[in-house]
Amino acid sequence: MVSAAKVCGRRALAIVITGMGKDGAAGALAIKRVDGKTLAQDQATSVIYGMPRAAIDMGAIDEVPPLFEIATRLRYP
């Protein structure tokens, strides 16, 4: 994701979904810092909320929809 932030800038997209650990948090933050779009799966629909929580706690996430709504959030204005 860090490479995507550098290459794509505000056109980059980060989606952090269910999983253990902090994978994706730093990359999502890099994308957010270049004004890209960042989403994390909500706790209610996550099997394991570790990765989404880490990204949210880091301040890297713009939206926290349930898994079944993520696809509808992928448009830029």
C-alpha positions as CSV (number, residue, x, y, z in Angstrom):
1,M,0.0,0.0,0.0
2,V,2.9,2.4,0.6
3,S,4.0,1.9,-3.0
4,A,0.4,2.5,-4.2
5,A,0.3,5.8,-2.2
6,K,3.6,6.9,-3.8
7,V,2.6,6.0,-7.3
8,C,-1.2,6.7,-7.3
9,G,-1.5,9.4,-4.8
10,R,-5.1,10.4,-4.2
11,R,-6.3,7.7,-6.6
12,A,-5.0,5.0,-4.2
13,L,-7.5,2.9,-2.2
14,A,-6.9,0.9,1.0
15,I,-9.4,-1.6,2.3
16,V,-8.5,-3.4,5.6
17,I,-10.6,-6.4,6.3
18,T,-10.8,-9.1,9.0
19,G,-7.5,-10.6,10.2
20,M,-5.0,-10.7,13.1
21,G,-2.2,-8.3,13.7
22,K,-1.5,-4.8,12.3
23,D,-1.0,-5.7,8.7
24,G,-2.2,-2.9,6.5
25,A,-2.4,-0.2,9.1
26,A,0.8,1.7,8.0
27,G,-0.1,1.3,4.4
28,A,-3.6,2.6,4.9
29,L,-2.1,5.6,6.8
30,A,0.3,6.3,3.8
31,I,-2.7,6.3,1.5
32,K,-4.7,8.5,3.8
33,R,-1.8,11.0,4.0
34,V,-1.9,11.5,0.2
35,D,-5.7,12.0,0.3
36,G,-6.5,8.5,-1.0
37,K,-9.6,6.6,0.2
38,T,-9.4,4.3,3.2
39,L,-11.9,1.8,4.5
40,A,-11.9,-0.8,7.2
41,Q,-14.4,-3.5,7.9
42,D,-16.6,-2.9,10.9
43,Q,-16.3,-5.1,14.0
44,A,-19.7,-6.7,13.7
45,T,-18.9,-8.3,10.4
46,S,-15.3,-9.2,11.1
47,V,-14.3,-12.7,12.1
48,I,-11.2,-11.3,13.7
49,Y,-11.1,-7.5,14.2
50,G,-7.4,-7.1,14.8
51,M,-6.3,-5.6,11.5
52,P,-9.2,-3.2,11.1
53,R,-8.9,-2.1,14.7
54,A,-5.2,-1.4,14.3
55,A,-5.8,0.8,11.2
56,I,-8.7,2.6,12.9
57,D,-6.7,3.2,16.1
58,M,-3.8,4.6,14.0
59,G,-6.2,7.2,12.5
60,A,-5.7,5.7,9.0
61,I,-9.4,5.0,8.1
62,D,-12.0,7.3,6.6
63,E,-15.0,4.9,6.7
64,V,-15.9,1.8,8.7
65,P,-18.8,0.0,6.9
66,P,-19.9,-3.6,7.3
67,L,-18.3,-6.0,4.8
68,F,-21.4,-6.2,2.6
69,E,-21.4,-2.4,2.1
70,I,-17.7,-1.9,1.2
71,A,-18.2,-2.3,-2.6
72,T,-20.8,0.5,-2.6
73,R,-18.3,2.9,-1.0
74,L,-15.7,2.6,-3.8
75,R,-16.7,5.6,-5.8
76,Y,-14.9,9.0,-5.7
77,P,-17.1,12.1,-6.0
